[in-house]
Amino acid sequence: MKREKELYKGLKPFMNCVDHTVSKESYELLLNKDFDMMVTLPVPSDLENYYKSETYISHTNANKSVLDKIYQKVRKRTLQKKVAILNSFNFTEKKVLDIGSGTGDFLATCKNANWNVFGVEPNEDARTISKSKDINVRSDILFLKETNFDVITLWHVLEHVENLLEYIEILKAKLKPNGVLLIAVPNYKSFDANYYKEFWAAFDVPRHLWHFSQTSIQKLFTNVSMKVEKTIPMKYDSYYVSMLSEKYKSGSTNFIKAFYIGFLSNMKAKSTSEYSSLIYVIKNRENSN
């Protein structure tokens, strides 16, 4: 945590948010102006317990509620788009590591596209499901001996990482000199974030420890000699996040209003580039050690 002290310097209060998923506890979001990012405080000592919820569907194949069904349908579509991004790099070995690989659906899709796949997933139940799909999964990146990956992906994972600066250095060390990081994170500068404010579902305290802007991602990775080459919008996220946010704000999911806010967010982002979530294509530099 010594390195992380840099990210906790000169923090300014921004807003308070409630954990709508598990505890109903209140947490503070504080702004780090130097990095143009926010941090969640306090960080629970038993953070793993805040992931134990049937409604937290990142590690499950839940298909019960309307929101679950929408999530699962959209996920099938986005999986193909994610693999298409990987294939656009034209790597010959095609070696990919997915951090926070969940139940292995993304890696299974990559495998079908002839990628050599590896995963890191701390959730034991999710790892069991992944292994049933013949996916090589470890519980922690430190237990993964393999290096020299062409691509490392983190789909809505970086915001959960406790030792952020140290973890970024580990990711760089696992990449080939010309390797690529694909990082998807929520964007707190989006219209839907500004509209819903403390009810914005993508704040997801305390599980989301960090809240990134485009500036913060650029600064964090420039510090380790990596370059953000481009950003790719995740347009579906504005609709899904708005549906959850509407539920948190009003107590019921107003699909029409949520769809409108999601649509409006994407329309405004056409000129601002501040989409609800963004995929960052981050290139390792050839002359890095």
N, C-alpha and C positions, 0 to 999 in steps of 0.2 A: 504493500500500500504506500510505500515511500514515494514512488513516482507519481501516484495519483494526487498527492498533496498539491501539485501544480494546478490540477483542475478544480481544487477547492479554495483557491486563493481569491480574495476580493469579491466574494459572492454577494449578489444583491437579491433581496426577496422579489419574487415574481408573482406567484399565486399559490394557494393551497388547493390540493386535490384529494378526493376520497377514493379509497380502494373499493370500487363497486363490485368486484368479482368475488373476493374472499372475506376480508375482515371488516369492511366499512370504516376502517381507521383513516385518519387524515394525515397527509404528508405535505411537506413544503417543497415547492420547486424554486430553486435559486439560480440566478443568471450569472454565468461567467462571461463577462464582456470581452475578455481577451480572445476567447475561443468561440464566442457567439453561440454558446450552448448552455443548456440548463442541467442541473443535477437534482436528484431526489434525495431528500433528507427527512428523517433519519433512515439509514439502511438497516432493516431488521437483522438481528443476529441469526435468526432461524428463517432466512429468506426462502429456503427450499419449501417450507410449509405453505408459502403463499402461492404455490403452483398447484396445490391440491384442491382442485375444484372440477366438478363435472362440466361446468360451463367454460372452463379453460381448455379449448379444443385443439390447441397446437399439437398435442401429443396423442390425439385420438382420432378415430374415424367416425366421430359422433354424427348422427344423421336424424336427430330427434326433432328439434325445433325448426321453424321456418328459416331462421338465421343460419343454423347448421347446414340445412339443405342448400341454401344460397352459397355458403362458404365452400361446400364440397363441389358444387357445380362449377363455380368460378375457378377453383383450384385445378381442376382437370384441364381447363383451358390454359391457365397460366403456366402449368408444368411444361407444356409443349413450347410456349414462348421462351421460357427460361433456357431450355435445351437448345433452342434456335440461336440464342445469344452465344452459348458455349460453342456451337458449331461454326459461328462466324469468325472465330479466331484462327481456324485452320492449324491447330496443333497436330503433330503427327502421333505422339504417344497417347494423347487424349487421357490424361490422368487428372481426375478431379476429386477434391476433398470438400465435402459439405459439412459445415459446422452447425450443430443443432439440427441434425438430419431427421429428427422425429421418427415417424414410422416407416421412413425409407422410400416414400413415393417418388420424390424427386430423383433420388439416386437410381431407383428402378427404371425410371424413364430414361435417364442418362445411359444406363447399362444397355437398354434396348437400342440406343443410338450408338453403340460400340465404344462407350467410354469406360475406362478402368476406374471403378468407383470405390471410394473410401468415405466413411462417415464418423462423426463424433457426436454422441448423444448421451447426456447425463441421465436421462430418464430410463430406468431399467425396463419398464413395460414396453416403452417405445423401441428400445434396443431388441427386445425379444421378437417383436413384430418384424423389425428390419431383418433380423437374422433368418427368419422364416422365408424371406424373399432373397436369401443368399447374398445379403449385403454385409460387407466387412465393416463393423462398427466398433468403436472404442468409447469408453465412458468419458475420457478426458483427452485433450489434444496432447498432453504430456506423456500419455501412454502410447502414442502413435509413433512408431519408429520411422515410418516412411517420410521421405522429404521429396524435394524437386517436383512439386505439383505444377502442372500447367495452369490450372485454375483452382482457386479456393472460393467457395461460395458461403455467404452468411445471409440467409433470408430472414430478415427481422430477428436477428440474434445479437448484433453488436450492442444494442441498447440494454441488453441483459448482463453484459460482461462486467464483473466487479473490478478486476485489475486491468482497466482499459488500456493504458499506455504500454504496460508489459505485454498484454495479449496481442496488441498490434505488432510489436516487435517479433513475437513468436510466429505470427502469420507470415510476416515478411521472410523469416528464416526458413519457412516451409515451402516457399515458392521457388520456382526456377528464376534465373536472372531476368528472363523476359516474360515471367508469369503474370497472371492477371487475378486480381481480387474482384469479385462481384459482391457488393454489399448493398442490401436493401434495408432502409430504415425509414420510420415516419419523419415527416418534416413539420416541425412546430411553427413554421412560417407560412403554412398553407392557409387558404381561406377558411376551410372547414375547422381548422384548429383555432383560428381567431374568432370564428363564429360561435363555436361551442365552449370555448375557454376552458374552465375547470371541469366541464363535463365531456371534454374531448376524449374519446375512448382510447386513442393512441398514446395518451399520457400513461395509462395503465400502471399507476403507482401501486406498490413499490417495486414491482417486477421490472419496470423500465427505470433503470438507474440514471440513464443519460438521455438527453433530448437534443437531437442534432439539427443544425441548419446546414446549408450547402457550404457556408464558410468554415464551419467547424470541421466538417469532414476533410475539406481541402487542407486545413492547417494541421490536423492530426496526422495525416499521411505524408504531407510534405516534410514533417519532422523526421520521418524515417526514409527519406529519399524515394518516395513513391508519388505518382502523379495521377490525379483524377483526369482521365481522358475525355469522359463524357458522362452525362446522366440520362437515364431512361425513365420516363414516367410510369408509375403503376396506377393507371386510371381507375381500375376496379376498386382500389383501396378507399377512395373518397366516398363511394357509395356504401360499402360495408361498414366503414368507420362511422359514417354519418348515421347509419341505422342503429348501431350500438349507442352512439352519443345521444341520439334522440331518446332512446329508452332510458338512459341515465338521467337525462334532463327532465323529461316529462312523466316517466314511469310507464310509458307504453311506446311501442314501436310504431311511429307514424311513417309508414312506408312512403307515402306521397311526398311529405315534407322532406324526409331524409334523402329521397332520390333527387329532389330539387336542389338541396344544399350540395349533394355530391356532384350533380351536374354543373351547378354554378361554380363550384371549386375548380373543376376541370376546365371550364370555359375561361375563368380568370387566369388560370395557370398557363394558358396559351400565350399570354403576353408577359407574365411575371416569371414563368418556369417554376413556380412554387407549388408543385403538386403535393397531394396529401402524403404520398410515399414516393421515394425515388430509389432507383437502382444506380449505384455508382460503379463505373468501370474504372478500376484503379490499376495502373500498370507499374510493375516493378522496373527499376532502371537497370539497364544492361551492365553498367559499371559498378553496381552495388556489390558489397562483399558478402 
